[in-house]
Amino acid sequence: MNRIIQLPETVSEIIRQLGAAGHDAYAVGGCIRDSLMGKQPADWDICTSALPEETLKILGKQNIVENGMKHGTVTVRFDHRNYEITTFRTDGEYEDNRHPKEVTFVRNLAQDLARRDFTVNALAYNDSKGLVDLYNGIEDLRQQRICCVGDPDKRFHEDALRILRALRFSSQLGFTIDPATAESIHRNARLLTNISAERIMAEFQKILTGRRVEELLMEYPDVIGVFVPEVTPMLGFRQRNPHHSYDVWEHTVKVVANSEPDPLLRLTAFLHDIGKPRCFTIDEKNIGHFHGHPDVGALMAHDILKRLKSDNRTLQTVCLLIKLHDRRPPADSKNVRRLVAKTGTELFPLLLSLKRADAKGQNPLMITQKLEYIDRLEGIFHAELANHAVFSLKQMALNGYDLQCLGIHEGKRIGILLNELLALVIEGELPNDRDRLLQEAKKLNERF
């Protein structure tokens, strides 16, 4: 672990100016943690004994972005970057498991560090006094361990979002969670019901894209189930099918872990089989089936993502990929064009990635054959692209204006005709030639 901390010149200058005025000031938190790990911090946060008004006076109003003042934070802009400077403080009573009823400014760094979430984030540094580590944060960094500052129950009751932050740091940094902190997470998971959906979604997507996501999903399904209760029926749900070696939850976790760490792809992987428990049937040979689970899963995913305040693009994309993830058409040009027409050329590679991860989470004896099939789909897709195949209306050699020139003016009819022509081109029954398309449009119009 790299113990040398090199503060940026601007950060050193801010700390120097505050110190020259008689105040303590340190770089603090994640920037120190990342520096000690040999990483380049994305942001540098500074804490100080100076009150906000004093910071304002010392650094000059021309550099100040006046927001967060009442909470003790002054944002300073130097060299086109913002730096947050926060007064040492202690938090009052927490009434909503998220925000303190009041904060009290103090002049002592130790009091400020005592209120922080995890030991690896309770580190402070300046060039004159060096590294301040009051809670064994250095050792926890060395042991790659997430551990609460003080009593874990108290920390999580103060701010329940810290439960997901612990999982996020573990997932992204590759750290394990200290046993006492882990026990408290399980014990206090229900506190997450007091946290806003937006905050939960933001943390959860970071958990999903981390390197320890497989271990965390297997260790903390009770936590995930607080805000996605639909996962609970998946736990231990045997699939009873020769294609599957794992229960529905284990399979899902492996699909997530086998996916590329793209937020959209991993969220889709997490939800792709959410509908299976509702669709389970057993045939006369005692083999389990999940007919219709992609459509049911897409509807469930829609409700889940709505509840978690997902943006519309994410919601629509995830639901579409879930609906299509189990399609296994013959690997030929026509079927690939049909499938790409449903996803678009940008999303089709994502669908293939999902299908690969899905195959890797099934029966190991069948993986090779399934991956070879997906490779054939991909090869055909690239060949179709090279041949300038048509997958969408915008690629067609005619448009709505051309149909209007034929005397067709009803918007609904124009839309129907264009989609009929597109289908014929995709099926290979009609070339993407303007004259031929116009001829066919006249014939189709006469039939309506």
FITI-438925 format. One line per field, with one value per residue (C-alpha): x negated, y, z negated. Coordinates in steps of 0.2 Angstrom, whole numbers. Each point is the difference from the previous one (the first is absolute). Example, Ala and Ser with C-alpha at 12.3 -4.5 7.8 and 13.67 -1.06 7.14 Angstrom:
REM residues 2
c1: (-62|-6) $
c2: (-22|17) $
c3: (-39|3) $
This chain:
REM residues 448
c1: (0|-7|-2|-6|13|-3|13|4|-8|17|5|-16|3|17|-6|-15|11|12|-15|-7|16|-2|11|-2|3|-2|4|12|10|0|-14|-12|6|-2|-17|-6|6|-11|16|3|14|15|3|-9|10|-7|6|-5|3|5|18|8|0|-19|-4|9|-10|-17|2|9|17|-5|-5|16|15|12|10|1|-5|13|-7|-17|-7|-8|-3|-16|-4|-19|-7|17|3|11|-6|11|-5|10|-1|-4|17|10|17|15|14|5|19|2|-15|-7|-2|-6|13|-14|-19|-11|-17|-15|-18|-7|-4|2|18|3|-8|10|16|-6|6|-15|-17|-8|10|-5|-18|-7|-16|-9|-19|-4|8|0|13|13|7|11|10|-12|4|-18|1|17|-7|-14|12|12|14|16|3|11|-7|6|16|7|18|-1|-8|14|14|-8|0|7|-7|-17|6|0|-16|-9|5|-5|-17|-2|5|-10|-16|0|0|9|12|-5|10|8|4|7|11|7|4|11|7|5|4|18|-6|-2|19|-3|-12|5|2|-12|-14|3|-1|-16|-9|7|-6|-18|1|5|-15|-12|-13|7|18|2|-5|10|16|-2|-3|13|16|9|-6|4|17|5|1|3|11|3|-17|5|10|-16|-10|-2|12|-5|2|1|-6|-15|-6|-2|-12|5|15|8|-9|-17|2|5|-15|-12|8|-4|-17|-4|7|-12|1|11|14|14|-6|-2|17|8|-9|6|18|0|7|11|15|-5|8|17|-1|-6|8|-5|4|4|-19|-2|-10|2|5|2|11|3|-12|-8|16|5|-17|0|16|-7|-16|10|9|-16|-9|14|0|-19|3|-10|-2|11|-14|-7|18|4|-17|0|18|-3|-16|9|14|-13|-13|7|3|-9|4|-10|-17|4|0|19|2|-15|8|17|-9|-10|16|7|-16|-8|-18|-7|9|-2|-18|7|12|-13|-11|15|3|-18|0|17|-8|-15|12|8|-5|-19|2|10|-9|-12|15|10|-15|-4|18|-1|-17|9|14|-14|-9|16|4|-17|2|17|-7|-14|13|10|15|15|7|10|11|-14|-10|13|-2|17|9|17|-2|-3|17|8|-6|10|16|0|2|8|-13|5|1|-17|-7|8|-7|-17|-1|7|-13|-14|6|-1|-18|-5|7|-10|16|-3|-17|-3|2|11|9|4|6|11|8|3|7|13|5|2|10|12|4|4) $
c2: (0|17|11|15|14|13|14|10|18|8|-11|4|18|0|-9|12|15|-7|-5|18|7|-11|-15|-18|-7|-18|-9|-13|-16|-9|10|-6|-17|-1|9|-13|-14|8|7|17|8|6|14|8|4|12|1|15|7|17|4|3|19|-1|-11|12|15|-9|-7|15|1|0|-18|-6|-9|3|-16|-11|14|-4|-18|6|-3|14|-4|8|1|0|-4|-5|-13|0|-4|-3|7|-6|6|-13|-5|-12|-6|1|-13|-9|0|-8|-13|12|18|8|11|13|1|9|8|-5|5|-18|-12|-15|4|2|-17|-9|3|-7|-17|-11|-1|1|16|8|4|18|8|16|3|7|-13|-15|-14|0|-18|-1|-16|-12|5|-4|-18|-2|6|-12|-15|6|1|11|4|13|14|-5|-9|-6|0|18|4|-8|7|17|-2|-16|4|-5|-18|1|10|-14|-12|12|3|-19|-3|14|-1|-19|1|-12|6|-1|-13|12|12|-14|-6|17|2|-16|6|17|-3|5|18|2|2|18|4|8|-11|12|-3|-18|-2|10|-11|-16|3|3|-16|-10|7|-4|-14|-9|0|-19|-2|15|-6|-17|6|14|-5|5|18|0|-7|15|11|-14|-12|-9|-9|-9|-14|-3|-5|-19|-2|-16|0|-19|2|-8|17|6|-4|13|7|16|12|-9|0|19|4|-9|8|17|-4|-7|16|14|14|11|7|-3|-18|-5|8|-10|-16|2|1|-11|-15|9|-7|-19|-4|6|-11|-16|-16|-19|-11|-19|-4|10|13|19|13|19|3|19|6|13|9|-2|6|15|5|-2|9|14|1|-2|14|12|-3|4|16|-7|12|-5|-5|-12|-7|-2|-8|-12|-6|-3|-10|-11|-3|-6|-8|-18|1|-14|1|-10|9|7|17|2|-4|11|14|-3|1|15|9|-2|6|12|-2|9|-12|-16|-2|3|-14|-12|5|-4|-17|-5|4|-9|-16|1|-1|-16|-18|0|-15|10|16|-3|-4|15|12|-7|4|18|2|-5|13|13|-5|1|17|8|-8|8|17|-2|-3|15|-10|10|-2|16|13|13|-11|-2|7|9|9|8|14|-12|-8|17|3|-15|8|-9|14|-9|-2|-16|-8|6|-7|-17|0|4|-14|-12|5|-2|-17|-6|7|-8|-17|2|0|18|9|17|9|15|-4|-17|6|13|-14|-11|15|3|-18|0|16|-7|-15|11) $
c3: (0|5|-16|9|2|13|-2|16|-1|-1|-15|-9|3|-7|-15|-2|1|-13|-11|2|-7|-16|5|2|17|8|16|-6|4|17|8|-14|1|19|-1|-12|12|14|9|7|-10|10|-13|-15|-15|-14|-18|-11|-17|9|0|17|-2|-5|15|11|-7|1|18|8|6|18|-1|-9|6|-14|-2|-15|-12|-13|-1|-2|17|11|18|7|18|5|17|7|-14|-15|-17|-15|-16|-15|-18|-13|-7|-11|5|-11|-2|16|2|17|1|13|-6|-17|-8|-2|2|-12|6|-11|1|-3|14|-11|-3|19|4|-13|10|16|7|3|-7|18|2|-17|5|1|6|2|4|-17|-12|12|0|-14|-3|-16|5|7|18|6|-6|7|17|-2|-4|14|-13|-1|-19|-8|-10|-18|-3|17|-6|-5|17|10|-11|3|19|7|17|-7|1|19|-1|-9|13|14|-7|-2|17|9|-11|-1|-19|-12|-13|-19|-9|-12|13|11|-14|-3|18|0|-17|6|19|-3|-3|19|1|-6|14|16|16|9|-13|0|19|1|-13|6|18|-7|-10|16|10|-14|0|-15|6|0|-18|-6|9|-7|-18|-1|10|-16|3|18|-4|-10|16|12|-9|16|-2|-15|9|10|-15|0|15|8|19|3|18|8|7|-18|-14|-12|-8|7|-12|2|19|0|-11|12|15|-8|-4|17|9|4|-13|9|-11|13|4|-18|-5|14|-6|-17|5|15|-9|-13|8|-1|-17|6|16|-7|6|0|15|-1|0|-16|10|-5|13|-1|15|3|-14|12|2|-18|-5|11|-8|-18|5|6|-17|-10|10|-1|-19|0|10|15|15|15|11|-12|-4|18|5|-15|4|18|-3|-13|12|14|-11|2|19|9|18|13|4|17|9|0|-19|-5|10|-9|-17|4|6|-17|-9|12|4|-15|-13|10|-7|-17|2|6|-15|-11|9|-3|-18|-2|9|-12|-15|6|1|3|11|12|0|15|12|-6|2|17|5|-6|9|16|-3|-3|16|10|-7|5|17|2|-5|12|14|-5|-6|-5|-17|-3|9|0|11|13|18|-2|-13|-4|12|14|-4|-1|17|5|-7|-17|-13|-15|-13|-7|17|4|-16|4|18|-6|-13|13|12|-13|-5|18|2|-17|6|16|11|6|4|-8|17|1|16|-6|-16|8|11|-15|-10|14|0|-19|0|12|-12|-15) $
